[in-house]
Amino acid sequence: MGDPMRIRARVKGDVVEAHVLMPHPMETGFRHDDGGTLIEAHYITEIRIEAGGRPVMTARMGIGVSADPILTFRFRGAAKGDRIDVAWTDNRGDARTDSAIVG
């Protein structure tokens, strides 16, 4: 389980704009350490987002995403005070879920 995600979601009119920083190494499995040993692949494979208990988005990721990815997206159907839940799983079976309140 990684460090906590930083989630910010703000209402602008009837649209919520959200920013999520996901601390994760996102290793491709193709890099070598200073000793020449191959670094094992470790990356987020799926992200699930809900707002107010309803699904907003599901995304699949792979090795082409940089370390500590930042995801920015907009959606309708949530209001100020609703809770947004962001969950990810990675290729090693690790998972993390964090929440924030829409402001």
C-alpha positions as YAML, in Angstrom:
chain: A
units: angstrom
residues:
- id: 1
  name: MET
  ca: [0.00, 0.00, 0.00]
- id: 2
  name: GLY
  ca: [1.44, 3.34, -1.02]
- id: 3
  name: ASP
  ca: [1.40, 6.79, 0.49]
- id: 4
  name: PRO
  ca: [-1.95, 8.63, 0.68]
- id: 5
  name: MET
  ca: [-3.26, 10.17, -2.52]
- id: 6
  name: ARG
  ca: [-3.80, 13.91, -2.66]
- id: 7
  name: ILE
  ca: [-7.27, 14.59, -4.03]
- id: 8
  name: ARG
  ca: [-8.76, 17.99, -4.80]
- id: 9
  name: ALA
  ca: [-12.23, 18.35, -6.30]
- id: 10
  name: ARG
  ca: [-14.00, 21.68, -6.86]
- id: 11
  name: VAL
  ca: [-17.40, 22.53, -8.32]
- id: 12
  name: LYS
  ca: [-17.38, 25.03, -11.19]
- id: 13
  name: GLY
  ca: [-20.95, 25.62, -12.31]
- id: 14
  name: ASP
  ca: [-22.46, 22.15, -12.70]
- id: 15
  name: VAL
  ca: [-19.09, 20.50, -13.42]
- id: 16
  name: VAL
  ca: [-16.69, 19.06, -10.87]
- id: 17
  name: GLU
  ca: [-13.00, 19.36, -11.72]
- id: 18
  name: ALA
  ca: [-10.82, 16.87, -9.86]
- id: 19
  name: HIS
  ca: [-7.05, 16.46, -9.52]
- id: 20
  name: VAL
  ca: [-5.51, 13.32, -8.03]
- id: 21
  name: LEU
  ca: [-1.82, 12.79, -7.22]
- id: 22
  name: MET
  ca: [-1.07, 9.08, -6.77]
- id: 23
  name: PRO
  ca: [2.33, 8.41, -5.16]
- id: 24
  name: HIS
  ca: [3.58, 5.20, -6.81]
- id: 25
  name: PRO
  ca: [6.96, 4.12, -8.27]
- id: 26
  name: MET
  ca: [5.47, 3.04, -11.64]
- id: 27
  name: GLU
  ca: [8.46, 0.84, -12.55]
- id: 28
  name: THR
  ca: [8.40, -0.54, -16.10]
- id: 29
  name: GLY
  ca: [10.41, -3.69, -15.48]
- id: 30
  name: PHE
  ca: [12.96, -2.61, -18.11]
- id: 31
  name: ARG
  ca: [15.27, -0.43, -15.96]
- id: 32
  name: HIS
  ca: [18.38, -1.59, -14.11]
- id: 33
  name: ASP
  ca: [19.68, -0.36, -10.76]
- id: 34
  name: ASP
  ca: [23.24, 0.94, -10.28]
- id: 35
  name: GLY
  ca: [24.49, -2.63, -9.80]
- id: 36
  name: GLY
  ca: [23.03, -3.77, -13.14]
- id: 37
  name: THR
  ca: [20.17, -5.77, -11.60]
- id: 38
  name: LEU
  ca: [16.83, -5.54, -13.38]
- id: 39
  name: ILE
  ca: [14.22, -3.62, -11.34]
- id: 40
  name: GLU
  ca: [11.00, -5.63, -11.12]
- id: 41
  name: ALA
  ca: [7.88, -4.16, -12.75]
- id: 42
  name: HIS
  ca: [5.60, -2.33, -10.32]
- id: 43
  name: TYR
  ca: [2.83, -0.15, -11.78]
- id: 44
  name: ILE
  ca: [-0.82, 0.80, -11.30]
- id: 45
  name: THR
  ca: [-3.11, -1.26, -13.50]
- id: 46
  name: GLU
  ca: [-6.57, 0.11, -12.70]
- id: 47
  name: ILE
  ca: [-8.12, 3.23, -11.18]
- id: 48
  name: ARG
  ca: [-11.75, 3.42, -10.04]
- id: 49
  name: ILE
  ca: [-13.45, 6.68, -9.11]
- id: 50
  name: GLU
  ca: [-16.83, 7.19, -7.45]
- id: 51
  name: ALA
  ca: [-18.61, 10.38, -6.39]
- id: 52
  name: GLY
  ca: [-21.56, 10.29, -4.03]
- id: 53
  name: GLY
  ca: [-21.52, 6.49, -4.23]
- id: 54
  name: ARG
  ca: [-21.93, 6.45, -8.02]
- id: 55
  name: PRO
  ca: [-19.24, 5.34, -10.50]
- id: 56
  name: VAL
  ca: [-17.60, 8.23, -12.35]
- id: 57
  name: MET
  ca: [-14.72, 6.59, -14.16]
- id: 58
  name: THR
  ca: [-12.61, 3.48, -14.50]
- id: 59
  name: ALA
  ca: [-9.19, 3.72, -16.14]
- id: 60
  name: ARG
  ca: [-6.57, 1.15, -17.03]
- id: 61
  name: MET
  ca: [-2.90, 2.09, -16.85]
- id: 62
  name: GLY
  ca: [0.34, 0.43, -17.86]
- id: 63
  name: ILE
  ca: [4.10, 0.81, -17.86]
- id: 64
  name: GLY
  ca: [4.04, 3.94, -20.03]
- id: 65
  name: VAL
  ca: [2.91, 6.18, -17.15]
- id: 66
  name: SER
  ca: [5.48, 8.14, -15.15]
- id: 67
  name: ALA
  ca: [6.13, 7.78, -11.43]
- id: 68
  name: ASP
  ca: [3.65, 9.54, -9.12]
- id: 69
  name: PRO
  ca: [0.99, 10.05, -11.80]
- id: 70
  name: ILE
  ca: [-1.37, 13.01, -11.67]
- id: 71
  name: LEU
  ca: [-4.86, 12.47, -13.05]
- id: 72
  name: THR
  ca: [-7.10, 15.44, -13.87]
- id: 73
  name: PHE
  ca: [-10.68, 14.96, -15.02]
- id: 74
  name: ARG
  ca: [-14.11, 16.65, -15.09]
- id: 75
  name: PHE
  ca: [-17.53, 15.16, -14.55]
- id: 76
  name: ARG
  ca: [-21.14, 16.09, -13.80]
- id: 77
  name: GLY
  ca: [-23.52, 14.69, -11.24]
- id: 78
  name: ALA
  ca: [-21.85, 15.65, -7.95]
- id: 79
  name: ALA
  ca: [-22.40, 18.62, -5.70]
- id: 80
  name: LYS
  ca: [-20.42, 20.50, -3.11]
- id: 81
  name: GLY
  ca: [-20.13, 18.33, 0.01]
- id: 82
  name: ASP
  ca: [-20.30, 14.99, -1.85]
- id: 83
  name: ARG
  ca: [-17.53, 12.50, -1.22]
- id: 84
  name: ILE
  ca: [-15.22, 11.41, -4.03]
- id: 85
  name: ASP
  ca: [-13.49, 8.03, -3.62]
- id: 86
  name: VAL
  ca: [-10.41, 7.11, -5.65]
- id: 87
  name: ALA
  ca: [-9.06, 3.54, -5.61]
- id: 88
  name: TRP
  ca: [-6.18, 1.94, -7.46]
- id: 89
  name: THR
  ca: [-4.75, -1.57, -7.77]
- id: 90
  name: ASP
  ca: [-1.34, -2.48, -9.14]
- id: 91
  name: ASN
  ca: [0.28, -5.45, -10.84]
- id: 92
  name: ARG
  ca: [1.54, -6.82, -7.50]
- id: 93
  name: GLY
  ca: [-1.94, -6.91, -5.97]
- id: 94
  name: ASP
  ca: [-1.39, -3.83, -3.79]
- id: 95
  name: ALA
  ca: [-4.36, -1.48, -3.49]
- id: 96
  name: ARG
  ca: [-5.16, 1.88, -2.01]
- id: 97
  name: THR
  ca: [-8.38, 3.88, -1.57]
- id: 98
  name: ASP
  ca: [-8.59, 7.51, -0.47]
- id: 99
  name: SER
  ca: [-11.43, 10.02, -0.27]
- id: 100
  name: ALA
  ca: [-12.01, 13.75, -0.33]
- id: 101
  name: ILE
  ca: [-15.00, 16.07, -0.09]
- id: 102
  name: VAL
  ca: [-16.02, 18.05, -3.16]
- id: 103
  name: GLY
  ca: [-15.50, 21.73, -2.38]
...
